Amino acid sequence: MNIPPQIRAGDTVKWRDVEGIDNLGNAITSATWTLTYYLRTNTASEGATVVGTAYGTGWEFTIATGTSAGFDAGDWYWQAIATYSGEK
């Protein structure tokens, strides 16, 4: 996971993640899986969802300036979830 450790409000943020494998050794690639990041903080109703686009066999992510402009300072947490036909 290559999400930047710090994000400044008002910046355009980009990163890429490479393909992976599941616990059974099956490939998790952008050809068949969707990778989504969920960013959250302890401020009510604040957060962002960022869906990756295919980049080779991995994904590229962008948080637009307009989205990050509303980010409050403080600690944020993220979770990345890969989905394929309803499986997570």
All heavy atoms as an XYZ file, in Angstrom:
672
protein
N       0.840     -1.159      0.000
C       0.000      0.000      0.000
C       0.899      1.240      0.000
O       1.712      1.406      0.880
C      -0.913      0.011      1.215
C      -1.783     -1.222      1.366
S      -2.968     -1.306      0.032
C      -3.378     -3.002      0.055
N       0.695      2.077     -0.972
C       1.574      3.227     -1.151
C       0.907      4.565     -0.877
O       1.411      5.600     -1.307
C       2.129      3.223     -2.581
C       3.029      2.043     -2.808
O       3.875      1.731     -1.993
N       2.847      1.358     -3.918
N      -0.222      4.571     -0.179
C      -0.884      5.833      0.128
C       0.090      6.721      0.897
O       0.810      6.234      1.778
C      -2.201      5.592      0.907
C      -2.991      6.889      1.047
C      -1.946      4.909      2.225
C      -4.395      6.708      1.576
N       0.170      8.005      0.554
C       1.126      8.884      1.230
C       0.850      8.967      2.737
O      -0.310      8.975      3.160
C       0.898     10.246      0.565
C       0.267      9.938     -0.747
C      -0.542      8.695     -0.521
N       1.902      9.049      3.552
C       1.711      9.116      5.004
C       1.139     10.453      5.463
O       0.571     10.535      6.538
C       3.098      8.879      5.578
C       4.030      9.251      4.478
C       3.318      8.966      3.201
N       1.308     11.510      4.651
C       0.742     12.812      4.974
C       0.049     13.373      3.746
O       0.567     13.275      2.635
C       1.821     13.796      5.416
C       2.364     13.524      6.787
C       3.254     14.665      7.246
O       3.913     15.324      6.456
N       3.260     14.903      8.551
N      -1.114     13.962      3.969
C      -1.872     14.604      2.895
C      -2.223     16.005      3.385
O      -2.750     16.162      4.488
C      -3.150     13.804      2.559
C      -2.769     12.440      2.007
C      -4.029     14.579      1.588
C      -3.945     11.505      1.777
N      -1.929     17.004      2.563
C      -2.253     18.382      2.919
C      -3.555     18.790      2.240
O      -3.742     18.533      1.051
C      -1.134     19.327      2.508
C       0.127     19.085      3.288
C       1.248     20.015      2.961
N       1.039     20.857      1.800
C       1.796     21.893      1.497
N       2.801     22.207      2.269
N       1.559     22.604      0.416
N      -4.418     19.433      2.988
C      -5.690     19.898      2.444
C      -5.439     20.812      1.252
O      -4.566     21.668      1.285
C      -6.482     20.636      3.516
N      -6.189     20.581      0.188
C      -6.072     21.397     -1.013
C      -5.101     20.875     -2.048
O      -5.007     21.429     -3.138
N      -4.370     19.828     -1.735
C      -3.437     19.231     -2.695
C      -4.123     18.143     -3.518
O      -5.026     17.472     -3.035
C      -2.242     18.581     -1.983
C      -1.209     19.584     -1.505
O      -1.344     20.789     -1.843
O      -0.277     19.171     -0.793
N      -3.661     17.964     -4.755
C      -4.023     16.783     -5.532
C      -3.060     15.683     -5.107
O      -1.849     15.896     -5.076
C      -3.887     17.037     -7.045
O      -4.804     18.077     -7.402
C      -4.191     15.782     -7.846
N      -3.581     14.528     -4.767
C      -2.759     13.435     -4.247
C      -2.895     12.241     -5.185
O      -4.000     11.843     -5.545
C      -3.217     13.045     -2.822
C      -2.341     11.948     -2.254
C      -3.252     14.255     -1.910
N      -1.758     11.668     -5.585
C      -1.754     10.488     -6.462
C      -0.799      9.444     -5.901
O       0.227      9.783     -5.341
C      -1.309     10.859     -7.877
C      -2.285     11.733     -8.618
C      -1.804     11.976    -10.041
C      -2.831     12.780    -10.792
N      -3.383     12.066    -11.909
N      -1.184      8.190     -6.080
C      -0.293      7.079     -5.743
C      -0.714      5.860     -6.528
O      -1.788      5.799     -7.106
C      -0.269      6.805     -4.242
C      -1.493      6.170     -3.668
C      -1.698      4.829     -3.451
C      -2.695      6.822     -3.231
N      -2.942      4.616     -2.911
C      -3.571      5.831     -2.771
C      -3.107      8.157     -3.190
C      -4.826      6.115     -2.267
C      -4.375      8.442     -2.692
C      -5.204      7.435     -2.235
N       0.159      4.865     -6.536
C      -0.107      3.605     -7.245
C       0.163      2.426     -6.326
O       1.053      2.471     -5.484
C       0.790      3.488     -8.476
C       0.501      4.534     -9.511
C       1.411      4.385    -10.706
N       1.149      5.451    -11.651
C       2.078      6.049    -12.370
N       3.339      5.663    -12.281
N       1.754      7.019    -13.197
N      -0.631      1.396     -6.507
C      -0.419      0.124     -5.817
C      -0.252     -0.974     -6.852
O      -0.918     -0.961     -7.892
C      -1.610     -0.224     -4.919
C      -1.605      0.544     -3.610
O      -0.539      1.048     -3.219
O      -2.669      0.635     -2.971
N       0.619     -1.909     -6.558
C       0.862     -3.035     -7.461
C      -0.124     -4.156     -7.159
O      -0.796     -4.154     -6.124
C       2.311     -3.548     -7.334
C       3.296     -2.469     -7.749
C       2.607     -4.030     -5.929
N      -0.193     -5.111     -8.062
C      -1.052     -6.277     -7.850
C      -0.612     -7.033     -6.611
O       0.496     -6.839     -6.105
C      -0.995     -7.194     -9.060
C       0.381     -7.828     -9.260
C       0.454     -8.659    -10.503
O       0.419     -8.105    -11.599
O       0.551     -9.894    -10.349
N      -1.479     -7.888     -6.131
C      -1.163     -8.686     -4.956
C      -1.660    -10.107     -5.121
O      -2.075    -10.521     -6.211
N      -1.611    -10.856     -4.025
C      -2.128    -12.223     -4.017
C      -2.973    -12.405     -2.762
O      -2.738    -11.762     -1.743
C      -1.014    -13.285     -4.074
C      -0.018    -13.090     -2.934
C      -0.302    -13.271     -5.404
C       0.945    -14.236     -2.766
N      -3.968    -13.283     -2.848
C      -4.782    -13.554     -1.670
C      -4.145    -14.664     -0.846
O      -3.070    -15.175     -1.186
C      -6.235    -13.862     -2.061
C      -6.409    -15.160     -2.827
O      -5.464    -15.984     -2.886
O      -7.504    -15.369     -3.388
N      -4.794    -15.062      0.233
C      -4.230    -16.071      1.130
C      -4.151    -17.465      0.507
O      -3.502    -18.354      1.058
C      -5.013    -16.122      2.442
C      -6.451    -16.527      2.235
O      -7.067    -16.203      1.221
N      -7.005    -17.238      3.193
N      -4.789    -17.656     -0.656
C      -4.717    -18.945     -1.344
C      -3.742    -18.919     -2.519
O      -3.622    -19.890     -3.253
C      -6.115    -19.346     -1.845
C      -7.179    -19.502     -0.764
C      -8.541    -19.763     -1.392
C      -6.808    -20.600      0.211
N      -3.063    -17.795     -2.699
C      -2.087    -17.679     -3.775
C      -2.664    -17.200     -5.094
O      -1.971    -17.211     -6.110
N      -3.938    -16.781     -5.118
C      -4.555    -16.283     -6.341
C      -4.198    -14.820     -6.562
O      -4.143    -14.029     -5.616
C      -6.081    -16.413     -6.255
C      -6.514    -17.842     -6.074
O      -6.097    -18.728     -6.808
N      -7.342    -18.085     -5.070
N      -3.982    -14.450     -7.818
C      -3.625    -13.072     -8.156
C      -4.793    -12.127     -7.942
O      -5.938    -12.441     -8.261
C      -3.156    -12.999     -9.600
N      -4.484    -10.969     -7.378
C      -5.446     -9.871     -7.258
C      -4.909     -8.767     -8.159
O      -3.928     -8.101     -7.815
C      -5.579     -9.388     -5.808
C      -6.093    -10.516     -4.916
C      -6.488     -8.173     -5.729
C      -6.149    -10.172     -3.449
N      -5.505     -8.617     -9.340
C      -5.039     -7.642    -10.316
C      -6.188     -6.723    -10.724
O      -7.358     -7.035    -10.510
C      -4.493     -8.319    -11.587
O      -5.586     -8.927    -12.289
C      -3.446     -9.369    -11.259
N      -5.832     -5.625    -11.353
C      -6.848     -4.669    -11.797
C      -7.674     -5.197    -12.966
O      -8.718     -4.634    -13.289
C      -6.190     -3.346    -12.182
O      -5.244     -3.536    -13.214
N      -7.249     -6.297    -13.571
C      -8.022     -6.882    -14.677
C      -9.353     -7.449    -14.179
O     -10.343     -7.441    -14.914
C      -7.221     -7.974    -15.374
N      -9.379     -7.918    -12.937
C     -10.594     -8.550    -12.426
C     -11.061     -8.002    -11.078
O     -12.196     -8.252    -10.681
C     -10.385    -10.075    -12.282
O      -9.213    -10.312    -11.509
C     -10.251    -10.730    -13.646
N     -10.230     -7.291    -10.379
C     -10.559     -6.791     -9.049
C     -10.645     -5.273     -9.048
O      -9.941     -4.592     -9.794
C      -9.495     -7.200     -8.036
C      -9.478     -8.666     -7.732
C      -8.965     -9.662     -8.511
C      -9.991     -9.300     -6.581
N      -9.128    -10.877     -7.912
C      -9.761    -10.678     -6.707
C     -10.626     -8.842     -5.434
C     -10.143    -11.593     -5.737
C     -10.995     -9.756     -4.464
C     -10.754    -11.125     -4.626
N     -11.475     -4.723     -8.160
C     -11.537     -3.295     -7.899
C     -10.908     -3.048     -6.537
O     -11.212     -3.756     -5.573
C     -12.997     -2.805     -7.881
O     -13.593     -3.080     -9.150
C     -13.092     -1.317     -7.589
N     -10.024     -2.057     -6.456
C      -9.391     -1.710     -5.187
C      -9.877     -0.328     -4.768
O      -9.793      0.634     -5.539
C      -7.869     -1.729     -5.317
C      -7.070     -1.539     -4.028
C      -7.424     -2.596     -2.981
C      -5.572     -1.572     -4.323
N     -10.413     -0.244     -3.554
C     -10.994      0.997     -3.035
C     -10.364      1.330     -1.692
O     -10.229      0.465     -0.830
C     -12.515      0.848     -2.855
O     -13.101      0.442     -4.097
C     -13.155      2.144     -2.396
N      -9.984      2.598     -1.531
C      -9.500      3.103     -0.250
C     -10.622      3.892      0.417
O     -11.286      4.709     -0.218
C      -8.315      4.054     -0.446
C      -6.984      3.371     -0.542
C      -6.542      2.828     -1.741
C      -6.141      3.288      0.561
C      -5.307      2.221     -1.838
C      -4.903      2.679      0.477
C      -4.493      2.151     -0.728
O      -3.272      1.548     -0.819
N     -10.797      3.652      1.713
C     -11.741      4.395      2.537
C     -10.927      5.183      3.558
O     -10.191      4.591      4.341
C     -12.704      3.444      3.246
C     -13.532      2.637      2.282
C     -13.120      1.383      1.842
C     -14.729      3.155      1.787
C     -13.873      0.655      0.930
C     -15.496      2.423      0.881
C     -15.055      1.184      0.461
O     -15.806      0.460     -0.442
N     -11.015      6.509      3.499
C     -10.288      7.383      4.415
C     -11.280      7.966      5.410
O     -12.331      8.480      5.012
C      -9.614      8.526      3.656
C      -8.411      8.171      2.797
C      -8.820      7.447      1.537
C      -7.645      9.421      2.440
N     -10.951      7.888      6.687
C     -11.855      8.358      7.735
C     -11.078      9.085      8.818
O      -9.905      8.836      9.047
C     -12.614      7.187      8.379
C     -13.453      6.384      7.397
C     -14.618      7.204      6.864
N     -15.472      6.440      5.993
C     -15.426      6.474      4.662
N     -14.540      7.235      4.052
N     -16.257      5.768      3.923
N     -11.796      9.968      9.524
C     -11.267     10.657     10.692
C     -12.359     10.647     11.751
O     -13.438     10.113     11.523
C     -10.819     12.092     10.333
O     -10.164     12.675     11.466
C     -11.964     12.959      9.881
N     -12.064     11.252     12.907
C     -13.083     11.228     13.963
C     -14.036     12.418     13.890
O     -14.842     12.619     14.779
C     -12.432     11.144     15.348
C     -11.551     12.338     15.656
O     -11.368     13.231     14.831
N     -10.976     12.355     16.841
N     -13.975     13.210     12.828
C     -14.924     14.303     12.612
C     -16.176     13.730     11.965
O     -16.083     13.025     10.964
C     -14.306     15.385     11.697
O     -13.100     15.861     12.305
C     -15.264     16.533     11.479
N     -17.317     14.043     12.511
C     -18.576     13.497     11.997
C     -18.775     13.831     10.525
O     -18.509     14.954     10.090
C     -19.747     14.043     12.807
N     -19.212     12.857      9.779
C     -19.541     12.992      8.352
C     -18.367     13.410      7.478
O     -18.565     14.010      6.422
C     -20.703     13.984      8.159
O     -21.823     13.554      8.875
N     -17.166     13.154      7.909
C     -16.016     13.513      7.088
C     -15.242     12.260      6.701
O     -15.019     11.376      7.511
C     -15.078     14.475      7.814
C     -13.981     14.962      6.900
C     -13.287     16.192      7.435
O     -13.812     16.837      8.346
O     -12.218     16.495      6.930
N     -14.860     12.216      5.452
C     -14.088     11.105      4.943
C     -14.051     11.168      3.438
O     -14.577     12.097      2.821
N     -13.429     10.186      2.846
C     -13.351     10.121      1.385
C     -13.250      8.658      0.972
O     -12.729      7.822      1.706
C     -12.149     10.897      0.867
N     -13.784      8.377     -0.201
C     -13.679      7.059     -0.804
C     -12.970      7.244     -2.134
O     -13.382      8.078     -2.930
C     -15.075      6.447     -1.023
O     -15.724      6.340      0.247
C     -14.979      5.070     -1.658
N     -11.899      6.485     -2.356
C     -11.097      6.637     -3.558
C     -11.004      5.274     -4.257
O     -10.458      4.324     -3.701
C      -9.677      7.145     -3.228
C      -8.912      7.464     -4.494
C      -9.722      8.347     -2.302
N     -11.555      5.196     -5.461
C     -11.554      3.954     -6.237
C     -10.404      4.012     -7.231
O     -10.238      4.994     -7.956
C     -12.894      3.755     -6.976
C     -12.875      2.487     -7.794
C     -14.037      3.741     -5.980
N      -9.608      2.952     -7.269
C      -8.469      2.906     -8.174
C      -8.872      2.660     -9.615
O      -9.881      2.013     -9.893
N      -8.060      3.179    -10.517
C      -8.213      2.884    -11.941
C      -7.057      1.975    -12.345
O      -5.986      1.994    -11.726
C      -8.202      4.171    -12.794
O      -6.981      4.883    -12.554
C      -9.375      5.064    -12.457
N      -7.281      1.169    -13.370
C      -6.251      0.217    -13.801
C      -4.992      0.952    -14.236
O      -5.044      1.946    -14.966
C      -6.778     -0.642    -14.939
N      -3.855      0.460    -13.766
C      -2.543      0.954    -14.176
C      -1.652     -0.276    -14.292
O      -1.187     -0.811    -13.287
C      -1.982      1.953    -13.163
C      -0.683      2.542    -13.621
C      -0.670      3.632    -14.481
C       0.532      1.989    -13.236
C       0.525      4.163    -14.933
C       1.721      2.516    -13.677
C       1.717      3.601    -14.526
O       2.905      4.123    -14.979
N      -1.469     -0.760    -15.512
C      -0.791     -2.038    -15.691
C      -1.630     -3.122    -15.053
O      -2.829     -3.208    -15.284
N      -1.021     -3.911    -14.190
C      -1.779     -4.928    -13.466
C      -2.194     -4.445    -12.082
O      -2.870     -5.156    -11.348
C      -0.969     -6.229    -13.324
O       0.275     -5.927    -12.687
C      -0.712     -6.860    -14.681
N      -1.790     -3.214    -11.733
C      -2.136     -2.622    -10.442
C      -3.146     -1.510    -10.613
O      -3.933     -1.508    -11.569
N      -3.107     -0.543     -9.704
C      -4.088      0.532     -9.687
C      -3.411      1.876     -9.460
O      -2.372      1.966     -8.828
C      -5.092      0.323     -8.551
C      -5.860     -0.934     -8.667
C      -7.082     -1.118     -9.253
C      -5.474     -2.225     -8.191
N      -7.462     -2.428     -9.164
C      -6.492     -3.134     -8.520
C      -4.352     -2.701     -7.519
C      -6.432     -4.478     -8.191
C      -4.285     -4.039     -7.195
C      -5.324     -4.916     -7.540
N      -4.057      2.924     -9.963
C      -3.639      4.291     -9.683
C      -4.802      5.007     -9.002
O      -5.960      4.814     -9.375
C      -3.264      5.020    -10.972
C      -2.757      6.429    -10.732
C      -2.213      7.062    -11.991
O      -3.035      7.548    -12.801
O      -0.982      7.070    -12.152
N      -4.463      5.834     -8.019
C      -5.466      6.537     -7.225
C      -5.223      8.036     -7.284
O      -4.083      8.480     -7.315
C      -5.401      6.085     -5.758
C      -5.651      4.625     -5.590
C      -4.619      3.717     -5.702
C      -6.924      4.163     -5.352
C      -4.849      2.364     -5.566
C      -7.163      2.808     -5.211
C      -6.124      1.908     -5.328
N      -6.316      8.801     -7.261
C      -6.218     10.259     -7.236
C      -7.251     10.818     -6.271
O      -8.428     10.466     -6.343
C      -6.474     10.862     -8.638
O      -5.528     10.324     -9.565
C      -6.351     12.377     -8.614
N      -6.773     11.681     -5.376
C      -7.670     12.490     -4.557
C      -7.576     13.893     -5.145
O      -6.515     14.514     -5.129
C      -7.254     12.505     -3.073
C      -7.248     11.085     -2.499
C      -8.195     13.406     -2.274
C      -6.714     11.000     -1.083
N      -8.680     14.377     -5.675
C      -8.698     15.681     -6.333
C      -8.557     16.813     -5.317
O      -8.908     16.665     -4.137
C     -10.004     15.851     -7.109
N      -8.071     17.938     -5.806
C      -7.906     19.130     -4.974
C      -9.199     19.492     -4.258
O      -9.196     19.800     -3.068
C      -7.446     20.315     -5.846
O      -6.205     19.967     -6.444
C      -7.279     21.578     -5.042
N     -10.312     19.448     -4.972
C     -11.598     19.800     -4.374
C     -11.999     18.880     -3.242
O     -12.666     19.301     -2.290
N     -11.601     17.627     -3.321
C     -11.911     16.668     -2.253
C     -11.021     16.905     -1.042
O     -11.496     16.993      0.087
C     -11.756     15.226     -2.759
O     -12.651     15.025     -3.848
C     -12.046     14.219     -1.659
N      -9.722     17.029     -1.270
C      -8.804     17.197     -0.136
C      -8.937     18.564      0.523
O      -8.565     18.726      1.682
C      -7.349     16.951     -0.559
O      -6.851     18.030     -1.312
N      -9.482     19.538     -0.180
C      -9.643     20.884      0.395
C     -10.496     20.859      1.657
O     -10.309     21.679      2.560
C     -10.257     21.826     -0.635
N     -11.407     19.918      1.756
C     -12.275     19.825      2.927
C     -11.721     18.980      4.056
O     -12.376     18.818      5.081
N     -10.524     18.437      3.892
C      -9.951     17.582      4.938
C      -9.536     18.420      6.145
O      -8.781     19.375      6.023
C      -8.723     16.837      4.414
C      -9.010     15.712      3.464
C     -10.283     15.431      3.014
C      -7.968     14.920      3.003
C     -10.530     14.389      2.136
C      -8.205     13.872      2.130
C      -9.479     13.604      1.697
N     -10.000     18.042      7.325
C      -9.579     18.702      8.560
C      -8.216     18.172      8.985
O      -7.870     17.010      8.712
C     -10.574     18.418      9.687
C     -11.879     19.162      9.500
O     -11.900     20.169      8.762
O     -12.891     18.735     10.096
N      -7.470     19.014      9.673
C      -6.182     18.584     10.224
C      -6.434     17.537     11.305
O      -7.470     17.535     11.963
C      -5.439     19.773     10.808
N      -5.496     16.643     11.468
C      -5.611     15.639     12.519
C      -5.282     14.259     12.012
O      -4.754     14.081     10.919
N      -5.596     13.285     12.825
C      -5.308     11.890     12.486
C      -6.407     11.321     11.599
O      -7.589     11.445     11.906
C      -5.196     11.038     13.755
C      -3.979     11.397     14.585
O      -2.953     11.800     13.994
O      -4.058     11.281     15.822
N      -5.978     10.709     10.524
C      -6.874     10.038      9.590
C      -6.475      8.573      9.534
O      -5.315      8.213      9.762
C      -6.755     10.661      8.195
C      -7.459     11.969      8.059
C      -7.114     13.158      8.633
C      -8.632     12.220      7.299
N      -7.996     14.133      8.280
C      -8.945     13.581      7.446
C      -9.445     11.430      6.492
C     -10.038     14.166      6.827
C     -10.531     12.019      5.875
C     -10.818     13.370      6.048
N      -7.431      7.745      9.190
C      -7.208      6.308      9.088
C      -7.716      5.843      7.734
O      -8.623      6.447      7.165
C      -7.948      5.577     10.218
C      -7.581      6.147     11.561
C      -8.328      7.191     12.115
C      -6.462      5.694     12.238
C      -7.972      7.748     13.333
C      -6.094      6.255     13.463
C      -6.855      7.277     13.995
O      -6.491      7.829     15.189
N      -7.128      4.791      7.223
C      -7.575      4.294      5.927
C      -7.662      2.777      5.953
O      -7.038      2.108      6.767
C      -6.651      4.755      4.799
C      -5.218      4.339      4.956
C      -4.209      5.066      5.519
C      -4.637      3.097      4.553
N      -3.036      4.349      5.490
C      -3.272      3.134      4.900
C      -5.131      1.951      3.932
C      -2.400      2.078      4.650
C      -4.267      0.897      3.684
C      -2.918      0.975      4.037
N      -8.468      2.288      5.043
C      -8.590      0.850      4.826
C      -8.722      0.639      3.327
O      -9.468      1.358      2.661
C      -9.810      0.298      5.541
C      -9.980     -1.198      5.375
C     -11.166     -1.713      6.177
O     -12.084     -0.987      6.531
N     -11.147     -2.997      6.470
N      -7.982     -0.308      2.789
C      -8.076     -0.648      1.366
C      -8.777     -1.993      1.269
O      -8.439     -2.943      1.972
C      -6.697     -0.719      0.728
N      -9.779     -2.063      0.375
C     -10.536     -3.297      0.189
C     -10.578     -3.628     -1.287
O     -10.974     -2.803     -2.114
C     -11.967     -3.176      0.751
C     -11.911     -2.910      2.249
C     -12.778     -4.421      0.433
C     -13.262     -2.719      2.884
N     -10.177     -4.853     -1.619
C     -10.275     -5.365     -2.996
C     -11.560     -6.159     -3.119
O     -11.879     -6.976     -2.252
C      -9.075     -6.236     -3.319
N     -12.310     -5.908     -4.183
C     -13.561     -6.643     -4.408
C     -13.577     -7.258     -5.791
O     -13.023     -6.711     -6.740
C     -14.792     -5.727     -4.256
O     -14.666     -4.624     -5.142
C     -14.936     -5.217     -2.844
N     -14.218     -8.420     -5.874
C     -14.369     -9.140     -7.133
C     -15.679     -9.902     -7.083
O     -15.840    -10.800     -6.239
C     -13.201    -10.116     -7.323
C     -13.371    -11.081     -8.479
C     -13.293    -10.639     -9.794
C     -13.605    -12.423     -8.245
C     -13.438    -11.513    -10.844
C     -13.763    -13.315     -9.305
C     -13.669    -12.857    -10.581
O     -13.822    -13.715    -11.651
N     -16.625     -9.525     -7.911
C     -17.923    -10.190     -7.978
C     -18.540    -10.416     -6.605
O     -18.988    -11.509     -6.281
C     -17.792    -11.527     -8.707
O     -17.393    -11.321    -10.033
N     -18.516     -9.389     -5.782
C     -19.116     -9.493     -4.460
C     -18.189    -10.021     -3.394
O     -18.498     -9.937     -2.212
N     -17.064    -10.619     -3.753
C     -16.096    -11.092     -2.772
C     -15.218     -9.931     -2.329
O     -14.901     -9.052     -3.115
C     -15.197    -12.174     -3.363
C     -15.887    -13.460     -3.673
C     -14.904    -14.522     -4.161
O     -13.788    -14.576     -3.652
O     -15.288    -15.278     -5.043
N     -14.813     -9.956     -1.053
C     -13.915     -8.929     -0.512
C     -12.764     -9.589      0.178
O     -12.870    -10.641      0.727
C     -14.642     -8.021      0.470
C     -15.731     -7.215     -0.173
C     -16.366     -6.303      0.835
C     -17.450     -5.484      0.167
N     -18.084     -4.550      1.025
